[in-house]
Each structure stands twice: as structure tokens, then as C-alpha cells.
Amino acid sequence: MSRLLCIDIGNTQMVFGLYQHDNLISHWRLSSSPHITSDELSWQLYGMFSQFGHNPKSIDGIMVASVVPHLDIVLRDACFQTCGCKVAFIGDSDVKTGMAVDYKNPREVGGDRIANAIAAREQYGSPSIVLDCGTATTFDIITPDGHYAGGLIMPGMDIALEALCQRAAKLPEISIHTTKDLIGRDTISSMQAGSYWVTVDGLSGIIDRLHALPTYAHAPVIATGGLAERIAQDIPSLTALEPHLTLDGLYILASRHFQT
């Protein structure tokens, strides 16, 4: 396969990555609007392909991870309109991930988390730990024998701040912001310091707890997700920052699936 399109449908954004011969040659983000139609999304897709100078009809296959079920049919139809090729989803009966899942109900694990685990295992070996900072913040754990062990799920950084602003009438709406100051001198800087450092120290503490488990004492920790870059510099226990880890995992699956 010469060109494969990989798509991660998240609660806030859809992330697209176009791969050619193992290289990510273009990537872009579109809003995960709950009201978008397949025709509208098709036009957006066509526009992004045009902007980057690619012919959508040159795509050989499309692999998708989705945590927004009501967008699946919309995306499938839009991709067929725009690219005219097969679309496969993690979770489809014919998509074999090659990763055993130790969850009590394996189908509960989001496709993005499986893609993260596949990419981490491929690039960093087993065991390994993935920290994904998006709408939700998650840890995904890969066992020494390469299984998906499970993980942790918690509110994302922006979601936690949004909830605080909604429940406290006098607090303004802000987003998480990198800060070196521990003590804020006004309401906004106090909120920024509190939200930033509770996130950094909280995630660092979880990593320390995971590394305290004998099985994962030396497991590399790979950070990904749209918000990871904001905090990575202050978490020294991170092994690497991989902004496109989910797309890379989808590409690994796509390159196997569309060659069979």
C-alpha cells in the first residue's frame, strides 16, 4: 500500500494523518461536531486534501479509531464520497489488532487506546506505559508479554477546569496554561498555577506508583495527545513525547490490514 489515511475520532476533534511509505506526510484536525453531515464532512476532507496538495482518490485504504459512535457512519460515508476506498474501524470483525486485551470485557477498550498500545509496543517494546492527554487523560499499560493490561481514566485537564468554572460562579473560564509560578497573585494566575501543578504532580505521582510495581519498574513512559506538550517539560519521568502515537498505531494496523 502506497498511501494510507489514518483517522482518530475523539470527543473534541478528529485527527487525520496521511502516510506514504511509512512516513507521515500530512496531518490535520477537524472539529468533532455532533451535527455535521456526511456531505459537510466530505467537503471539509476534500478541502484539506486540496490544501496539502494531495489527490484524495490516491488513497489505498483508511483505518479509523473512534470513541464517538454517532460519527462513525458520517465519517464512513464522507470518506467513501471523498476517497472512494475501503474504510476499516478498530472493532470491525475483520480488523485483527494482534494484541491480546486483558480487560474483563475487551470491547470496552477504546480504539484509540489500542492504537496507542500497538504503537508503543512497536516503538518502545514491552512493558511500556502510555500517557494520553486529551478530552480525557488516560494511562494505557502494556505487559512484558505485549498484552494490553488495562489502565487509568480520569478527567482531562480542560474538562476539570471547565467543571470548576461552571460550579464556582466568580471564577472566569480559562484553559490550562504552563506556568513556573507556584503562588498566583490574582484569580487567573492562581487558577493557572493550581490547575497546572495539580496536573503535573498528579500524573507524576501515578507514574511513580506504576514504576513502584516490580513488573513495570523500568517501563518507558510515552506521552501523547493534544495537551501533552503543555505539561511534558515538567514531568521528568517521561521517556518520550510522541504527538502522533495514535496515528502511528493506526498506520501499523492499516499497513497490515490492507495488505491481507
C-alpha positions as CSV (number, residue, x, y, z in Angstrom):
1,M,0.0,0.0,0.0
2,S,1.5,3.4,-1.0
3,R,-0.9,5.8,0.7
4,L,-3.0,5.2,3.8
5,L,-5.2,7.6,5.7
6,C,-5.5,7.2,9.5
7,I,-8.2,8.9,11.5
8,D,-8.6,9.2,15.3
9,I,-12.2,10.4,16.1
10,G,-12.1,11.9,19.6
11,N,-14.7,13.7,21.6
12,T,-13.4,17.1,20.7
13,Q,-11.5,16.7,17.5
14,M,-11.0,14.3,14.6
15,V,-7.3,13.9,13.8
16,F,-6.2,12.8,10.3
17,G,-2.8,11.5,9.2
18,L,-1.8,10.7,5.7
19,Y,1.0,8.2,5.4
20,Q,3.1,7.3,2.4
21,H,5.7,4.5,2.5
22,D,5.9,4.6,6.4
23,N,6.1,8.4,6.5
24,L,3.5,10.8,7.9
25,I,3.4,13.3,5.1
26,S,0.4,15.4,6.2
27,H,-1.8,15.7,9.2
28,W,-4.7,18.0,10.2
29,R,-7.6,18.3,12.8
30,L,-11.3,18.9,12.3
31,S,-13.9,19.5,14.9
32,S,-15.9,16.5,16.1
33,S,-19.2,18.4,15.6
34,P,-22.2,16.2,16.7
35,H,-24.3,17.9,14.0
36,I,-22.1,17.5,10.9
37,T,-23.5,15.7,8.0
38,S,-21.5,13.3,5.7
39,D,-21.8,15.8,2.8
40,E,-20.3,18.6,5.0
41,L,-17.5,16.4,6.2
42,S,-16.8,15.3,2.7
43,W,-16.3,18.9,1.6
44,Q,-14.1,19.6,4.6
45,L,-12.0,16.5,3.8
46,Y,-11.7,17.5,0.1
47,G,-10.6,20.9,1.2
48,M,-7.9,19.6,3.4
49,F,-6.6,17.3,0.7
50,S,-6.5,20.2,-1.7
51,Q,-4.8,22.5,0.8
52,F,-2.0,20.0,1.2
53,G,-1.8,19.2,-2.5
54,H,-2.9,15.6,-2.3
55,N,-5.4,13.7,-4.5
56,P,-8.0,12.0,-2.3
57,K,-8.6,9.3,-4.9
58,S,-5.0,8.2,-4.5
59,I,-5.7,6.8,-1.0
60,D,-5.5,3.0,-0.9
61,G,-7.2,2.4,2.5
62,I,-8.4,4.2,5.6
63,M,-8.1,3.0,9.2
64,V,-10.2,4.6,12.0
65,A,-10.3,4.6,15.8
66,S,-13.4,6.2,17.2
67,V,-14.8,6.9,20.6
68,V,-17.8,8.8,19.2
69,P,-20.2,6.1,17.7
70,H,-22.7,8.5,16.2
71,L,-20.0,10.0,13.9
72,D,-18.9,6.6,12.6
73,I,-21.5,6.3,9.8
74,V,-21.0,10.0,9.0
75,L,-17.2,9.5,8.6
76,R,-17.6,6.3,6.7
77,D,-19.9,7.9,4.1
78,A,-17.8,11.0,3.9
79,C,-14.6,9.1,3.3
80,F,-16.2,7.0,0.6
81,Q,-17.6,10.1,-1.1
82,T,-14.2,11.8,-1.0
83,C,-11.7,9.0,-1.4
84,G,-13.7,6.1,-2.9
85,C,-11.9,3.5,-1.0
86,K,-12.4,1.0,1.9
87,V,-12.8,2.2,5.4
88,A,-11.9,-0.1,8.4
89,F,-12.5,0.6,12.1
90,I,-10.8,-0.9,15.1
91,G,-13.5,-3.1,16.4
92,D,-14.7,-4.4,13.0
93,S,-14.7,-8.2,12.9
94,D,-12.2,-8.3,10.1
95,V,-9.6,-6.0,11.7
96,K,-7.1,-8.1,13.7
97,T,-5.1,-6.0,16.1
98,G,-2.6,-8.7,17.1
99,M,-2.8,-7.5,20.7
100,A,-4.4,-9.6,23.4
101,V,-6.6,-7.5,25.8
102,D,-6.7,-8.4,29.4
103,Y,-9.8,-6.3,30.2
104,K,-12.8,-8.2,31.6
105,N,-14.7,-7.0,28.5
106,P,-12.2,-6.3,25.7
107,R,-14.8,-4.4,23.7
108,E,-14.9,-1.7,26.3
109,V,-11.4,-0.5,25.4
110,G,-11.4,2.5,23.0
111,G,-9.9,2.0,19.6
112,D,-7.5,5.0,20.3
113,R,-6.1,3.3,23.4
114,I,-5.5,0.1,21.4
115,A,-3.7,2.1,18.7
116,N,-1.6,3.8,21.4
117,A,-0.6,0.5,22.9
118,I,0.2,-1.0,19.5
119,A,2.5,1.9,18.6
120,A,4.2,2.0,22.0
121,R,4.9,-1.8,21.8
122,E,6.3,-1.4,18.3
123,Q,8.5,1.6,19.0
124,Y,9.5,1.1,22.7
125,G,9.0,-2.6,23.4
126,S,7.2,-4.3,26.3
127,P,6.4,-3.5,29.0
128,S,5.6,0.2,28.4
129,I,3.2,2.9,29.6
130,V,1.3,5.4,27.5
131,L,0.0,8.7,28.9
132,D,-2.6,10.2,26.6
133,C,-3.7,13.8,27.4
134,G,-6.9,14.7,25.6
135,T,-10.5,15.3,26.5
136,A,-9.9,12.5,29.0
137,T,-6.5,11.8,30.5
138,T,-5.6,8.1,30.3
139,F,-2.8,5.7,31.0
140,D,-2.5,2.5,28.9
141,I,-0.3,-0.3,30.2
142,I,1.4,-2.9,28.1
143,T,2.6,-6.1,29.8
144,P,6.0,-7.6,29.4
145,D,4.5,-10.2,27.0
146,G,2.8,-7.5,24.9
147,H,-0.7,-7.7,26.2
148,Y,-3.0,-4.7,26.8
149,A,-3.2,-4.9,30.6
150,G,-5.6,-2.1,31.3
151,G,-5.1,1.4,32.6
152,L,-6.5,4.5,34.3
153,I,-9.1,7.0,33.1
154,M,-9.6,10.5,34.6
155,P,-11.0,13.9,33.6
156,G,-8.9,15.7,31.1
157,M,-7.1,18.9,32.1
158,D,-9.5,21.3,30.3
159,I,-12.6,19.3,31.4
160,A,-11.6,19.6,35.0
161,L,-11.1,23.4,34.7
162,E,-14.4,23.7,32.8
163,A,-16.2,21.9,35.6
164,L,-14.6,24.2,38.2
165,C,-15.7,27.3,36.3
166,Q,-19.2,26.1,36.0
167,R,-19.6,25.3,39.7
168,A,-17.9,28.4,41.0
169,A,-19.8,31.5,39.9
170,K,-17.0,34.0,40.4
171,L,-14.3,32.1,38.6
172,P,-13.6,33.0,35.0
173,E,-13.3,30.5,32.2
174,I,-9.6,29.7,31.4
175,S,-7.7,26.9,29.8
176,I,-4.7,25.2,31.3
177,H,-1.5,27.2,30.9
178,T,2.1,26.4,31.5
179,T,3.5,28.4,34.5
180,K,6.6,28.4,36.6
181,D,5.0,30.3,39.4
182,L,3.6,28.2,42.2
183,I,1.8,31.0,44.0
184,G,-0.7,33.1,42.0
185,R,-1.1,36.8,42.6
186,D,-4.6,37.1,41.2
187,T,-7.5,34.9,40.5
188,I,-6.5,33.9,37.0
189,S,-2.8,33.2,37.8
190,S,-3.9,31.3,40.9
191,M,-6.2,29.1,38.8
192,Q,-3.5,28.6,36.3
193,A,-0.9,27.6,38.9
194,G,-3.4,25.3,40.7
195,S,-4.6,23.5,37.5
196,Y,-1.1,23.2,36.1
197,W,0.7,21.9,39.1
198,V,-2.0,19.6,40.3
199,T,-2.0,18.0,36.8
200,V,1.8,17.7,36.7
201,D,2.3,16.4,40.2
202,G,-0.8,14.2,40.0
203,L,0.4,12.5,36.8
204,S,4.0,12.3,38.1
205,G,2.6,10.6,41.2
206,I,0.7,8.0,39.1
207,I,3.9,7.3,37.1
208,D,5.8,6.8,40.3
209,R,3.2,4.4,41.6
210,L,3.3,2.4,38.3
211,H,7.1,2.3,38.4
212,A,6.9,1.0,42.0
213,L,5.2,-2.1,40.7
214,P,8.0,-4.7,40.0
215,T,6.7,-5.6,36.6
216,Y,6.8,-2.0,35.4
217,A,9.8,-0.7,37.3
218,H,11.7,0.2,34.2
219,A,8.9,0.6,31.7
220,P,9.3,3.6,29.4
221,V,6.5,6.2,29.6
222,I,5.4,7.7,26.3
223,A,3.2,10.8,26.3
224,T,0.8,11.7,23.5
225,G,-2.4,13.7,23.0
226,G,-3.2,17.3,22.2
227,L,-2.5,18.6,25.7
228,A,0.7,16.6,26.4
229,E,3.1,19.2,25.1
230,R,1.8,21.7,27.7
231,I,3.0,19.6,30.6
232,A,5.7,17.3,29.3
233,Q,8.6,19.6,30.2
234,D,7.8,19.4,34.0
235,I,7.4,15.6,34.1
236,P,11.0,14.2,34.1
237,S,9.8,10.6,34.3
238,L,8.5,10.8,30.8
239,T,10.6,8.8,28.3
240,A,9.4,10.5,25.1
241,L,6.7,12.8,23.7
242,E,5.1,11.3,20.6
243,P,2.4,13.7,19.4
244,H,1.3,11.3,16.6
245,L,1.4,8.0,18.6
246,T,-2.3,7.2,17.9
247,L,-1.9,7.8,14.2
248,D,1.2,5.7,14.1
249,G,-0.6,2.8,15.8
250,L,-3.4,3.1,13.3
251,Y,-0.9,3.1,10.4
252,I,0.7,-0.1,11.7
253,L,-2.8,-1.7,11.7
254,A,-3.7,-0.3,8.3
255,S,-0.5,-1.5,6.7
256,R,-1.2,-5.0,7.9
257,H,-5.0,-5.0,7.2
258,F,-4.9,-3.6,3.7
259,Q,-2.1,-6.0,2.6
260,T,-4.1,-9.1,3.5
